[in-house]
């Protein structure tokens, strides 16, 4: 009798143990899933992903505990974005978070029902992502963190460091036509108002970046402006190093470029924008409708200067003057 009971107990115990993984999988399957779609690569974006998770946590969601995240990275191959967006839609995610106009349009084309939260560096109404900032309507809302007026301010600050500024080189990414068009429009307007000559250089590979700077050695521009771009962000160390080697003062849109060794940046905090995206994604998971969530516009901007990089040529003296004017 005891032997029979023992065998029954062992059989029962085995059945329960086998059921544990199924129960765990079932519990994980009930978690809401967020689709994370980005045009760049995970390399160099860990800090921004971390702040995105921080925003989620502020609304009560922790990855792996009560929410799952499906990551899709295009590795700067924008032609992959439509397929990656479709993957997330087929996966049945509860919300898709996207970063940059080209990514937002890929997600928008993939679904009209799944909520989409975007981060874009330009007016989303002008882009056609939403119809109204206060009440976006449809299934999209998000963060606009870099209004066009900031471009003029970036050039003004650059002129404080380089008073003889006349010729400015501008890098653009031809594989991202939406952002390229917006960048050229904003820079052309600001350059014209300041009497600057602008020369545009298209770059879509690391080799093309090197080739542009090789040209600077022969005919050096007075300064360089690099726009917001996932491709350029992935190559910020290369840009900062080449600018230092060629001794070309450069201004960037994001502080991450300065932290990598670039000279100066002026703009909104991209890290904070990622945190706000996480917050919006969390609110949507709790039942908020993207049509009712106003597009958040950046109101605080930061000027960041790399003191070590500024210590060459006339920039060192001008750097100290800027510190006195803007930070004291």
C-alpha positions as CSV (number, residue, x, y, z in Angstrom):
1,X,0.0,0.0,0.0
2,X,2.8,2.4,1.0
3,X,4.7,1.6,-2.1
4,X,1.7,2.3,-4.3
5,X,1.1,5.6,-2.5
6,X,4.8,6.6,-2.9
7,X,4.6,5.8,-6.6
8,X,1.5,7.9,-6.9
9,X,3.2,10.7,-5.1
10,X,6.2,10.6,-7.3
11,X,4.0,10.6,-10.4
12,X,2.0,13.5,-9.1
13,X,5.2,15.4,-8.2
14,X,6.5,14.9,-11.7
15,X,3.3,16.2,-13.2
16,X,3.4,19.3,-11.1
17,X,7.0,20.0,-12.0
18,X,6.2,19.6,-15.6
19,X,3.3,22.0,-15.3
20,X,5.5,24.8,-13.8
21,X,7.1,25.8,-17.1
22,X,3.7,25.8,-18.8
23,X,2.3,28.0,-16.0
24,X,5.3,30.4,-16.2
25,X,4.8,30.6,-20.0
26,X,1.1,31.2,-19.6
27,X,1.8,34.0,-17.1
28,X,4.3,35.6,-19.4
29,X,1.8,35.3,-22.3
30,X,-0.7,37.4,-20.3
31,X,1.8,40.2,-20.1
32,X,1.3,43.2,-22.3
33,X,4.0,43.5,-25.0
34,X,5.5,46.7,-26.2
35,X,7.1,46.8,-29.7
36,X,10.4,48.9,-29.7
37,X,11.3,49.9,-33.2
38,X,14.6,51.8,-34.0
39,X,16.4,52.6,-37.2
40,X,19.9,52.4,-35.6
41,X,21.6,49.6,-33.6
42,X,21.6,48.7,-29.9
43,X,25.3,49.6,-29.7
44,X,25.6,53.0,-28.2
45,X,21.9,53.2,-27.3
46,X,21.9,51.3,-24.0
47,X,21.6,54.5,-22.0
48,X,18.5,55.7,-23.9
49,X,16.9,52.3,-23.6
50,X,17.5,52.5,-19.9
51,X,15.7,55.9,-19.6
52,X,12.8,54.5,-21.7
53,X,12.5,51.7,-19.1
54,X,12.7,54.4,-16.4
55,X,9.6,56.1,-17.9
56,X,7.8,52.8,-18.0
57,X,8.7,52.2,-14.3
58,X,7.2,55.6,-13.4
59,X,3.9,54.3,-14.6
60,X,4.2,51.0,-12.8
61,X,5.7,48.7,-15.5
62,X,8.9,46.8,-15.2
63,X,10.3,44.7,-18.1
64,X,10.2,41.0,-17.3
65,X,7.8,41.4,-14.4
66,X,4.6,42.8,-15.7
67,X,5.5,43.9,-19.3
68,X,7.5,42.4,-22.1
69,X,9.4,44.4,-24.8
70,X,10.1,43.1,-28.3
71,X,13.1,45.0,-29.7
72,X,13.6,45.5,-33.4
73,X,16.8,47.3,-34.7
74,X,17.3,48.2,-38.3
75,X,21.1,48.8,-37.9
76,X,20.9,51.9,-40.1
77,X,19.3,50.0,-42.9
78,X,16.1,52.0,-43.2
79,X,14.8,49.7,-46.0
80,X,14.2,47.1,-43.3
81,X,11.9,49.2,-41.3
82,X,8.6,48.3,-43.0
83,X,9.2,44.6,-42.5
84,X,10.2,45.1,-38.9
85,X,7.1,47.1,-38.2
86,X,5.0,44.4,-39.8
87,X,6.6,41.8,-37.6
88,X,5.6,43.8,-34.5
89,X,2.0,44.1,-35.8
90,X,1.8,40.4,-36.4
91,X,3.2,39.8,-33.0
92,X,0.1,41.5,-31.6
93,X,1.9,44.1,-29.5
94,X,-0.2,46.4,-27.3
95,X,1.8,49.6,-28.3
96,X,4.7,50.4,-30.6
97,X,7.3,53.0,-29.7
98,X,9.3,54.5,-32.5
99,X,12.2,56.9,-32.8
100,X,12.6,59.2,-35.8
101,X,10.3,60.2,-38.7
102,X,11.2,57.4,-41.0
103,X,10.5,54.9,-38.3
104,X,7.2,56.6,-37.4
105,X,6.0,56.4,-41.0
106,X,6.9,52.7,-41.3
107,X,4.9,52.0,-38.2
108,X,2.0,54.2,-39.3
109,X,1.9,52.3,-42.6
110,X,1.8,49.0,-40.8
111,X,-1.2,49.6,-38.5
112,X,-4.0,52.0,-38.0
113,X,-5.2,50.4,-34.8
114,X,-2.2,49.6,-32.6
115,X,-1.2,52.7,-30.6
116,X,2.1,54.3,-31.7
117,X,4.2,56.6,-29.5
118,X,6.9,58.5,-31.5
119,X,10.0,60.7,-30.8
120,X,10.6,63.1,-33.7
121,X,12.9,66.1,-34.0
122,X,10.4,68.2,-36.0
123,X,6.8,69.3,-36.1
124,X,4.7,66.1,-36.3
125,X,1.8,68.1,-37.8
126,X,3.9,69.4,-40.7
127,X,5.2,65.8,-41.1
128,X,1.7,64.5,-41.3
129,X,2.0,62.1,-38.4
130,X,-0.8,63.8,-36.4
131,X,-3.5,66.4,-37.3
132,X,-3.3,68.4,-34.0
133,X,-0.7,68.7,-31.2
134,X,-3.3,69.1,-28.4
135,X,-5.6,66.3,-29.7
136,X,-3.6,64.1,-32.1
137,X,-6.5,61.9,-33.2
138,X,-5.9,58.5,-34.7
139,X,-3.5,56.0,-33.2
140,X,-0.3,58.2,-32.9
141,X,1.1,60.6,-30.3
142,X,4.5,61.3,-28.9
143,X,7.3,63.7,-28.3
144,X,8.6,66.6,-30.5
145,X,12.0,67.5,-28.9
146,X,13.7,69.8,-31.4
147,X,11.8,72.7,-33.0
148,X,13.3,74.4,-36.1
149,X,14.1,77.6,-34.2
150,X,16.8,75.8,-32.3
151,X,18.9,75.5,-35.5
152,X,19.4,79.2,-35.7
153,X,20.4,79.3,-32.0
154,X,23.0,76.5,-32.6
155,X,24.6,78.6,-35.4
156,X,24.6,81.8,-33.2
157,X,26.4,79.9,-30.4
158,X,28.9,78.5,-32.9
159,X,29.7,82.0,-34.2
160,X,30.5,83.0,-30.6
161,X,33.2,80.3,-30.6
162,X,34.2,81.0,-34.2
163,X,33.7,84.8,-34.9
164,X,35.1,84.6,-38.4
165,X,32.5,81.9,-39.4
166,X,31.5,82.3,-43.0
167,X,31.5,78.8,-44.6
168,X,29.7,76.0,-42.8
169,X,29.6,72.4,-43.9
170,X,26.4,70.4,-43.2
171,X,26.2,66.7,-43.0
172,X,23.0,65.0,-44.2
173,X,21.8,61.4,-44.4
174,X,20.4,60.8,-47.9
175,X,18.7,57.5,-46.8
176,X,16.5,59.5,-44.5
177,X,14.9,62.0,-47.0
178,X,12.3,63.4,-44.5
179,X,14.9,64.5,-41.9
180,X,17.3,65.6,-44.7
181,X,14.7,67.9,-46.2
182,X,13.8,69.4,-42.8
183,X,17.5,69.9,-41.9
184,X,18.3,71.6,-45.1
185,X,15.2,73.9,-44.9
186,X,16.1,74.9,-41.3
187,X,19.8,75.4,-41.9
188,X,19.3,77.3,-45.2
189,X,17.0,79.7,-43.4
190,X,19.3,80.3,-40.5
191,X,22.4,80.5,-42.6
192,X,20.8,83.1,-45.0
193,X,19.8,85.2,-42.0
194,X,23.3,85.2,-40.7
195,X,25.0,85.7,-44.0
196,X,26.7,82.2,-44.0
197,X,27.6,80.1,-47.0
198,X,26.4,76.5,-46.7
199,X,27.9,73.4,-48.3
200,X,26.1,70.1,-48.0
201,X,27.8,66.7,-47.8
202,X,25.8,63.5,-48.0
203,X,27.0,60.6,-45.9
204,X,25.4,57.2,-45.4
205,X,28.5,55.0,-44.5
206,X,31.5,55.3,-42.3
207,X,33.8,55.4,-45.4
208,X,31.8,58.4,-46.8
209,X,32.3,60.2,-43.5
210,X,36.1,59.6,-43.7
211,X,36.1,60.9,-47.3
212,X,34.3,64.1,-46.3
213,X,36.9,64.8,-43.7
214,X,39.7,64.0,-46.0
215,X,38.3,66.8,-48.2
216,X,38.3,69.1,-45.2
217,X,42.1,68.7,-45.0
218,X,42.5,70.2,-48.4
219,X,39.8,72.8,-48.2
220,X,38.8,73.3,-44.6
221,X,35.4,74.9,-43.9
222,X,35.1,77.3,-41.0
223,X,32.8,74.9,-39.1
224,X,30.7,71.8,-39.3
225,X,27.0,71.2,-38.4
226,X,25.7,67.7,-37.8
227,X,21.9,67.2,-37.6
228,X,19.9,64.7,-35.6
229,X,20.3,61.3,-37.2
230,X,20.3,57.8,-35.9
231,X,23.1,57.0,-38.4
232,X,25.3,59.9,-37.2
233,X,24.5,59.1,-33.6
234,X,25.9,55.6,-34.1
235,X,29.0,57.1,-35.5
236,X,29.4,60.0,-33.0
237,X,32.9,58.9,-31.9
238,X,34.1,58.8,-35.5
239,X,32.7,62.3,-36.1
240,X,34.2,63.8,-33.0
241,X,37.6,62.2,-33.7
242,X,37.7,63.3,-37.3
243,X,36.7,66.8,-36.5
244,X,39.4,67.0,-33.9
245,X,42.0,65.6,-36.3
246,X,41.0,68.1,-39.0
247,X,40.6,70.9,-36.3
248,X,37.2,71.8,-37.6
249,X,34.9,73.3,-34.9
250,X,31.6,71.4,-35.0
251,X,28.2,71.8,-33.4
252,X,25.7,69.0,-32.8
253,X,22.1,68.6,-31.8
254,X,22.6,66.3,-28.8
255,X,24.9,66.2,-25.8
256,X,25.9,62.6,-26.6
257,X,28.1,63.9,-29.4
258,X,29.9,66.1,-26.9
259,X,30.3,63.3,-24.4
260,X,32.0,61.4,-27.3
261,X,34.5,64.2,-27.7
262,X,32.6,66.7,-29.9
263,X,33.0,70.4,-29.4
264,X,29.5,71.7,-28.7
265,X,25.8,70.8,-28.7
266,X,22.6,72.7,-28.2
267,X,19.2,71.2,-28.0
268,X,16.7,69.3,-25.9
269,X,17.6,66.2,-23.9
270,X,17.1,63.0,-26.0
271,X,17.4,60.9,-22.8
272,X,14.4,62.8,-21.3
273,X,12.5,62.3,-24.6
274,X,13.0,58.5,-24.3
275,X,11.8,58.7,-20.7
276,X,8.7,60.5,-21.8
277,X,8.0,57.9,-24.4
278,X,8.2,55.2,-21.7
279,X,5.7,57.2,-19.6
280,X,3.3,57.5,-22.5
281,X,3.6,53.8,-23.4
282,X,2.8,53.0,-19.8
283,X,-0.2,55.3,-19.8
284,X,-1.5,53.7,-22.9
285,X,-1.1,50.2,-21.4
286,X,-3.3,51.5,-18.5
287,X,-6.0,52.5,-20.9
288,X,-5.2,56.0,-22.2
289,X,-6.0,56.6,-25.9
290,X,-3.2,58.1,-28.1
291,X,-5.8,60.4,-29.7
292,X,-6.3,62.0,-26.3
293,X,-2.6,62.3,-25.3
294,X,-1.2,65.7,-26.5
295,X,2.1,65.7,-28.3
296,X,4.8,66.8,-25.8
297,X,7.0,69.6,-27.0
298,X,10.4,70.3,-25.5
299,X,10.6,73.5,-23.5
300,X,14.0,73.1,-21.9
301,X,17.3,73.2,-23.9
302,X,20.8,72.6,-22.8
303,X,24.1,74.0,-24.1
304,X,27.0,71.6,-23.6
305,X,30.6,72.4,-24.4
306,X,33.6,70.0,-24.2
307,X,36.3,72.0,-22.5
308,X,39.1,69.8,-23.6
309,X,38.0,69.9,-27.3
310,X,37.6,73.7,-27.1
311,X,41.3,74.0,-26.1
312,X,42.6,74.5,-29.6
313,X,43.2,77.6,-31.6
314,X,41.1,80.7,-30.8
315,X,38.3,78.5,-29.5
316,X,40.0,78.3,-26.0
317,X,39.7,82.0,-25.4
318,X,36.2,82.1,-26.8
319,X,35.2,79.1,-24.7
320,X,36.0,81.0,-21.5
321,X,34.0,84.0,-22.7
322,X,31.0,81.7,-23.5
323,X,31.2,80.1,-20.1
324,X,31.0,83.6,-18.5
325,X,28.1,84.6,-20.7
326,X,26.0,81.5,-20.5
327,X,26.8,79.7,-17.3
328,X,27.7,82.3,-14.7
